[in-house]
Amino acid sequence: MLPECTPEEVGLSSERLENVTRWMNDMVDSGKLPCALTAVVRGDKLVYLDHCGMADIEAGKPVDNNTIFRFYSMTKPITSVAAMMLYEQGLFQLDDPVSKYIPALGNLEVFVSGDENQYQTVPAERDFTVRELMTHTSGLTYGWIEAHPVDAIYREHKIDFQTAGLPLAEMMEKLGEAPLLCQPGSEWNYSVSTDVLGHLVEVLSGLPLDKFFAEKILGPLGMKDTAFQVASENIDRFTANYTCTKDQKTKLIEAIDGSRFTKPVVTFSGGGGLTSTVSDYLRFTRMLSNFGELDGVRLLGRKTVEYMTINHLPGDLADLGQDTFAETSFEGIGFGLGFSVMLDPAKANVMGTPGEYAWGGAASTAFWIDPVEDMTVIFLTQLMPSSAYPLRRELKVLTYQALID
């Protein structure tokens, strides 16, 4: 864990940070969340770390700083870092068509009308690029979104990198048989793009994704508790997973016993497969906030991190077809190479700083890094869907209001 200091030493108020504690306790005591954990870092100092609630309500097991959580889509930034490490080696260019390396994803069709059972397509104007994978403008989608017939096609054909149980190379073949949601580059759609990126890492490095992560990122950064499978000796530290009922109470959806995250993994989901802890993920975010380096280990160059965390879209997410995603308005929010990027806090209707970059996970986990304020916030819980409550927006206000310098 990071060196600690009083909030006042780095320009925050201890008294005002108590609002975070009160908020977490209120969310847990009301039954809305099973647990809550928040870490606030400024500079290289940990100024706030608190938790409350249960990692496993049924077993009466409290959450603590060593609890292992499902990080789901907070895996995506790690996969994006992996890809950019290979980019720095000159192994690909961002405007390369992905089909150059994964032929199954070339010459795809684009859905134009119909339903999942009978539909019409037209040929894609071109193959999508690596950059479009990283910015979610590839034309791919997710089956669980349930907003478009192509989502239903994914469900029908079991195009699901979480549960398919197939090697990534075989998943590429299945994905190549489905139509694209739109022409590449024309819309922003959250998707399996980062899972494809994970397979691209495998192809270019010659290593399975779990081994690349372990040898090139997790091991060097000392992220000893981050993996696709919770080790047997760590299962007592793992969480159960919950959902929100109609009366805003938690309901168990995945117990620890029998969880797929405790079983051997075949499909290494670069889009959502990792489990981790607050201390491990803090090491990853510190590497990013230090522009690619941590404790003498450099994964990326400074310019690479700067390039990843600027907006790579022609406007904000709303300009590319999105109104909202989870609890976040996409007015005023752009997207970089693996992260959302704050463009205009006023348009986004939430306190923040232009240039801050962030992402979260399906079980309501979240992080953001603010280079201007030199501040990082990580929030962990286990509640699906992440849109159940405006957790990220509320926590942004609660942490930024504590700045007093």
N, C-alpha and C positions, 0 to 999 in steps of 0.2 A: 504494500500500500504506500501511497505518497507521504512525504513529510507533512505534518499537520501544523497549523498555526491558528491563532484567533482570527475570526473574520475581519476584525478591525485592522489587523496588520496589513491586510491586502485590500482595504477599501470596501468592505461589506459590513453590515450591521448584524451583530448577534441577535439583537432584539427583533429585527425585522425578519431574519431567517426563521424565527420561531413560527412565523406564518406558514412555512413549509411543513413544520412538525404538526401544527394544528390541523392543516389540510389533510395530511396523510392519515392522521388519527381519525378525523371525521369520516373519510372515505372508507376506512376499515371498520370503524365502530358502527357505521350505518349499514354495513353488510354489502356495500357496493363493490368493494375490492377484498380479495382474500388477504392480501399483504401489500405493502408499499415500501420501497427503498429508494432514497434519493442521495446522490453524491454531487457536491458542487466543488469545483476546482478553480482556483484563480492563480495564474502563473504556474508555478510548479508546486503549489501548496494545496492540500486538501483542507477546505475550510468548513465543510459541512458533510456529515455522513450520518444518516439516521434511518431507522426502519421500524416497522410495526406490523402486526398481523401474523398470519400463519402460512407457512410453506405448504402445509397439508392440514386443512381444517379437520377432516375426518379423523386423522391420527393425532390431532392436537400438537403438531410439530411447528414451533415458531420459526419464522424467517430470521436469518442473521446475515452477517457480512460474508459468510462463506457459502451461502445458498447458491445452488446451481439452477439457472433459469433456462427456459426455451427462449432463445433470442430471435428465432425466426428471421425476419427480413433485416435485422441488424447484422446478419451474415453478409448481406450484399456489399457493404463497404469493404469488407475483408476480401471478397472475391474481386472487387474492382481494384484494390491495391495489388493483388496477385497479378492481375492482367497488366497493370501499368508497370510492374517490375519487369515483365517480359517485354513490354513496349520500350522500356529504357535500354534493353539489350538489342533493340533493332529487329526484333522477330516479327513485327507486324506494323502496319500503319493504321491509324484510326479510320481512314476512309477506305480501307481494304474491304471488299465484300466478304462476309463471313463464309460464304460458299467456297472461297479459295482454300479454306482450311477444313471446312465441314461440308463436303459436297452434297449431303442429303438436304441441305437448306438452300439449295440453288433452284432457280426457275420455278418459284412457288406461284400459286394462284391466290387471287384476292377475292374475298366474298363480296358480292354485290346485292343479292336478294335471296329470299327464301327462308327456310328454317333449318334446324339441325338435321332433318331427315331428307330434305330435298332442297338444293340451293344452286344458285348460278354464280359463276366466278369469271374473272378476266385475268389474264396473265399479269403478274407484277411488272411494273415498268422497269424495275431493276432489282437486284438482290440487295438486301439490307446490309449495312456496314457494321463494323465493330463499334464505332461511335454510337450508332443507333441502338445497339444492344445496351450500351452503358447509359444512354439517356432515355431509354424506354420509348423510343420512337421507331422501333423495328417493324411494327405491325403485328407483333405477337400479343397474346393476352394471357389471362388466367381463367381456368375453368370455374373457380369458386366465385368469381365476380358476378356471374348470373345477370349480365346486362345486355348481352348480345348473342345472336345465334352461334357465333364462333365459340363463345364461352361454353355453350351447350355441346358443341362438337368436341371440345377438349374433354368434357366430362364423359361423353359417350365413348370416346376412344381411350379413356384413362390416361390422358396426357397430364400427369400430376407428378412432379418431381419429389413430392413428399412421401407418397405412398406406393408408387408404381413397382418398386422392387426390381428395377432393371438397371444395368449399367448405363452410364450417360450416353455412350455411343449408340446404344439401342434406342434410347429415348429420342435421340436426334432423328432417327429413322421414322419414328411415330409422329414426331412434330412436323417433319417434312411432308407428311401426307395430309395435314390439315391446312385449310386456307388461312391466309392472313386476314386480320381484321380490317386493315386499310393499307393503302399504298405506303411503302417505307418512307419515313420522314414526314408524313403528312399530319400525324396526330401523336399526342402523348397518351399512351395507354400502359398502365402498370401491368407487368407481364412476367413470363418465364424467361425474359431476356437474360437476366443475370445467371440463371441456370445454364443457358447456352454459353454464356461467357465462361462459366466454370469448366465446361467441357473444352472450350477453346484453350484454357490454361493447360488442361491435360494434353491436348494435341501438341501444343507448342513446346511444352516442357518435357514431355515424355513421362510424366509422373501422374498417378491417380491424384485427384484433387485433395483427398485427405492427407496424402503424403506430402504434396506440395505445401499445403498449409502448415503441417507439422514441422517440416524441415526448413522452410523458407520464411515463415511468418511467426507462427505460434511459439515454436521452440526458441528462435532468436530473441523474441520479445519477452520470454518468460511467462507466457500465457498457459500455465500448466493445467488448468482446469477447463480449457476450451477444446471441444471436440464434437464430432458428429454423433458419437455414442457416449453416454454417461458410463464411465468405468464401474465395474461391479463394486469396487471399494468406495465409490463416491455416491452410490444410490441413496444412502441415508441423508445426503445433503441436497438431493434433487427435490423439485417442487411438483405438486399436483397442478393441474390446469383447470380453469373454471370458465363459465360463461355467465352472461347477465340474463336474469329472468325478467318477465314482464313487470314484476313488482320491484325491480331494481335490487335484486338479491343475487348472491353468487350460487351457482350450481355446478357441481363437479362434472367435467366432461372427459378428463383423462387422469386416472389415478396413477400413482407412481408404479405400483405393481402392474406389470404388463405394458407399460408405456413403450411405444416403438422407439423412443429415444434411449432405452436401456438395452436394446437388441442390436445385433450386428447390422450394419448399414450396407446396402448395395448401391443405392442411388445417392450419390454425394451431392446434395442440393446446395449449390453456391448461392441460390436465391433465398434459402431459408432453413438450412439444416443444422446450424450450430447451437450447442448449449454452452453457457459460459457463466461467469461470476462478475460481480461489480469490479473487483480488483483486477481481474484479467482484462475486462473491456476498458478500464481506465488506462491500462498500459497501451492498448491500441490507440485510444483517443489522444493520449499524450504523445505518441509517435507522430500522429497527424498534426497536432497543435505545435509540435517542435519541427514541423516541415520535413518529416520523413525520418527522423532520428530519435533514438531513445537509449540512454545509458551507453553510448558508444556504438550502438548497433544502428546502422543506416539501411533502411529498406528502400527509400525513394529519395530522389534529389529534391531540393527546395522548389525548383521551378515546376517539377512534376506535380507536387502537391498544390501549388498555386494554380496550375492549369486545371487540375481535377475539380477544384472548388470554386471555379467561376461558372457563370451560366453559359451553357452550350446550346440553348434554344434560341430561336429568333425573337422570342418575347417571353411572357410568363406561361405557366401551365394552362391558364385559362385561354390564352391565345391559340393553344393547340388542342382545344376540344374538351378540356376538363373544367368542371365547375367546382366540385369538391372531391376530396379523397379522404376516407376515414373522417377525422374531425377537423381537418385542415382545409381552409379555403385556399385555392390555388391562384387567386388574384394576388399579384405581387410576389409570387414564388416561382423561381426558375429551377433548372436542374443541371447539374454538372456531370462529371464522370463518376457516378455512383452515389451522389448525394443530392438532396434538395438544397437550393441556395436562396437565401432571402434577398429579394431585390428591393422591395418597398414595403416597410412595416405598415404604413398607413393603408395601402391597398389591401394588404393581407389581414388587416383588422386585428393585429396582435403585436404586442410589444416585441421589439427585437432590433437587430442591427443589420444594415445592408452588408452582405458578405458572409453572414453566419451560415454554416452548412450543417445538415442534419439528416437523420432518418430514424425509423422506428420499426417495431415488429408487430406481428398479428396478435400477440398476447398483451398488447398495450405497453410494451417497453418502448423507450425512446432515448435519444441523445441529441445534443447539439453542441457545436463548437463555435464560439464567437471570437474570431481573431482580433477584432478591434478592442473588445473588453478583456481579452486574454482569459476567457472563462469557458469552462466546459461543464455541462450538466448531464447526468445519466439518471434515468428513472426506470425502475424495474418493478414489475408485478406479473401476474399470470391471469389475465382476463381477456376472453375473446367475445366479440370482435373488438378491435381497437377503436371503433367508432362508438362504443357504448356510452362513453362520457368524454367531455372535452378536456382530457387529462393534460395533454401537451400544452394546450393554450393556457390553461389555468396555471400550470407549473412555470411557464415562461414568465407570466406576470409575477408570480410569487418569488422567483429567484431574481429577476431583474429589479424589482422594487427594493431589494436589499442592498443594491449598489449605492454607496454614499460618497465615493471619491469623485 
